[in-house]
Amino acid sequence: MSTNQESLSSCGVRWLLTDEERTSIATLLAVEEPTISHISGNIMNRARTTCTGCGKHSRLDDMVHNAVEAGIHSSAFVLNVLVNGPHAKSPAHGLRCSRCDSEYEGLWSWHEDTHIWTT
């Protein structure tokens, strides 16, 4: 299985959004897929990793699931960040698998050089 990511010269890792991931995010945010169809990926501080519980690679839909399902952010807020890019540096935090709820190892955050993810 491809990990759908690429290392950037700025030391971040671009997670390339898959169709499956996009569908999952649209469902989580209760929006039509065309609303987020222009999003090609996001820039993270580290490479994707594999869930020790179910084998799924860490994905942007895990972050969306964690934020919305835990009530950390509203769907509208998350959608705004996805469409317009991060507005500020975000603290690193734990990440749980949206499929089996196992915790991925380590801490996760957007890359410090925040910019629109559609490029």
C-alpha positions, 0 to 999 in steps of 0.5 A, a space after each residue: 500500500 502506498 503511503 501517499 506522502 512526499 518529503 518537502 525541502 522545508 522539512 515537512 511532509 506533504 500528506 497527499 489526500 486520497 479519494 477514500 480520505 476525501 470521502 471520509 472527511 466529507 462524511 465526517 463534516 456532513 458536506 458534499 465532496 465537491 466542497 473539498 475536492 480542491 484539497 490535494 493534501 496537507 503539510 505535517 511535521 512528520 511522515 504518516 505511520 501505520 496503526 498498530 491496531 488495524 494497520 491503517 496509515 495515519 491520514 487527515 481524516 483521522 485528524 478531522 475525526 479526532 477534532 470533531 468527534 471529541 468536540 475539540 472543534 466544530 465541523 464549520 471550523 475544521 472545514 474552514 481550516 481545510 478549505 483556507 489552510 491553517 490560520 496559526 501554529 497548532 500545538 502538537 497532540 496525540 492522534 487516534 485512528 478513526 477506524 479502530 480508535 488505537 492511538 498512533 505513536 508520537 505527537 502530530 502537528 501541522 508543519 510550522 510553515 503554514 500555507 494553503 494546502 491546495 498548492 
